[in-house]
Every structure is written in structure tokens, then in C-alpha cells.
């Protein structure tokens, strides 16, 4: 099963069904070079169960991506953003992820 990438402007949404989180992260890392110039939304809705520790698995990739002045947002309603470190962006909906990216783009444009 392949990763599904949906590109909207300078943002790519990554999604994959019926897979373990570990495999999802491996696949995302493998295919990262295809989307590394975009803002990235990682859609985790296909996971019935996801924990704070699972989300923390994305921290290194997120930090690396954000260091290149691009947004990296995880979307799940199973983990509260209060439970993850501040540098990891977790929101409950795709629309909120898009809104965050829009705000971060403006901040980058203004050099905040």
C-alpha cells in the first residue's frame, strides 16, 4: 500500500490507510524527498488508536522540516495538542491544519 499525497498549492497532505504507525512513518520518511519543498499535513485519521508517544515519533521529521522554513502539521483528534511538546503541531481537523499553515506562511513572509 502506497502513501497517498494530495497537493494543494504549496501544501501536501500525506495519508495512508490500513497500516501500522511505524510503517506509516517509515514510508513517509522514504518518500519525504518528493514533498520536502512543501508544507506538510500528515493525516492520521486512519488510525483507530494513536497515543502521545506515537505522535512523538514524528518529532525529528517535524523539526527537520520546520528548520527548512516549512510547516509540518499532524492531524488527529485522538491526541490533544496539550499533551505534546510545543514544537510539534497537532490539530484535530484538516481545515485547522490549513489555517495553521496559512498563519505560519504569513509569519515567515513577515520574518517573525
WOCORPE-V215936 format. One record per backbone hydrogen bond with DSSP energy under -1.0 kcal/mol. CO is the residue of the C=O (numbers start at 1). NH is the residue of the N-H. If there is no record, write none. Layout:
CO&NH, CO&NH
This chain:
4&15, 6&13, 8&11, 10&39, 11&8, 12&41, 13&6, 14&43, 15&4, 20&24, 21&25, 22&26, 23&27, 24&28, 25&29, 26&30, 27&31, 31&34, 32&35, 32&36, 35&38, 39&12, 40&73, 41&14, 42&75, 44&47, 51&55, 52&56, 54&57, 55&58, 56&59, 58&62, 59&63, 60&64, 61&65, 62&66, 63&67, 65&68, 66&69, 71&40, 73&42, 74&91, 75&44, 80&83, 81&84, 85&88, 89&74, 91&76, 93&97, 94&98, 95&99, 96&100, 97&101, 98&102, 99&103, 100&104, 101&105, 102&106, 103&107, 104&108, 105&109, 106&110, 107&112, 108&111
